[in-house]
């Protein structure tokens, strides 16, 4: 009986065998090559590393702060709780998608490409939201971005 060994390329060619499969991971696996390096034992060094982990943490923290800030718009501007809650739900859904995409891109050592894809995605989503939710846009513009405390007060 002869044993055959798989080469490094065949053994690690598919990201889906190393990572829990999800639709974002499957899409990324079919679109982008894995760029992770090998360690001395021949296995891939996977992400997310410190930089990608920090980036994901900033995405989550920014969303939480944005939700807290949006709650202050009810007092300072004529917005209903319903419109604020709808915007917060959209924020959480978009952030969930972005964090999953960022993690999957960092997992295959493509963090910068992931950053560019996410930047483009968020630009498109922001433009759509800016157009569809004019009352929310007007409220943000009226506050000057400082949470309903007026245009010149801090």
C-alpha positions, 0 to 999 in steps of 0.5 A, spaced: 500 500 500 502 506 497 501 513 501 500 519 497 501 525 500 497 532 498 501 538 496 500 544 499 496 547 494 491 542 493 491 541 501 489 549 502 486 551 496 479 551 498 478 556 504 471 553 505 474 547 508 478 551 513 472 556 515 465 555 517 461 555 510 456 561 510 454 565 503 459 571 504 464 566 505 462 562 499 462 568 495 469 571 497 472 564 496 469 564 489 471 571 487 478 572 491 484 568 492 487 566 499 493 570 500 495 567 507 502 565 508 505 559 510 508 557 517 514 553 518 510 547 519 506 548 512 499 550 514 497 557 513 497 563 517 490 565 518 487 572 520 484 576 522 490 579 525 491 585 530 489 590 525 483 587 522 481 585 529 481 593 531 478 595 524 472 590 526 472 593 533 472 600 530 466 598 526 462 595 531 463 601 536 462 606 531 455 603 530 453 603 537 455 610 538 451 612 532 445 609 535 446 612 541 447 619 537 441 618 533 436 617 540 438 624 541 435 627 535 428 625 538 429 631 543 432 636 538 429 635 532 422 633 529 423 626 528 419 620 531 421 614 535 419 610 529 423 613 524 429 613 529 428 605 530 427 604 523 434 607 521 437 603 527 435 597 525 438 598 518 444 600 521 445 594 525 443 590 519 448 593 515 454 593 520 452 585 521 453 585 513 460 589 513 463 585 519 461 578 516 465 581 510 471 584 513 472 578 517 471 573 511 476 578 507 481 578 513 480 570 514 483 570 507 489 575 508 485 580 504 484 586 509 485 592 504 481 589 498 476 588 503 476 595 506 476 597 499 469 593 497 466 595 504 468 602 502 464 602 496 458 598 499 457 603 504 458 609 499 452 606 495 448 604 501 449 611 504 447 614 497 440 610 497 439 612 504 440 619 503 435 619 498 430 614 501 429 617 508 429 625 507 426 627 514 432 623 517 437 627 512 434 633 514 434 632 521 441 630 521 443 636 517 439 641 521 443 639 527 449 640 524 451 633 526 452 634 534 446 630 536 440 636 536 444 641 541 443 646 535 448 648 530 453 652 534 453 649 541 457 644 544 
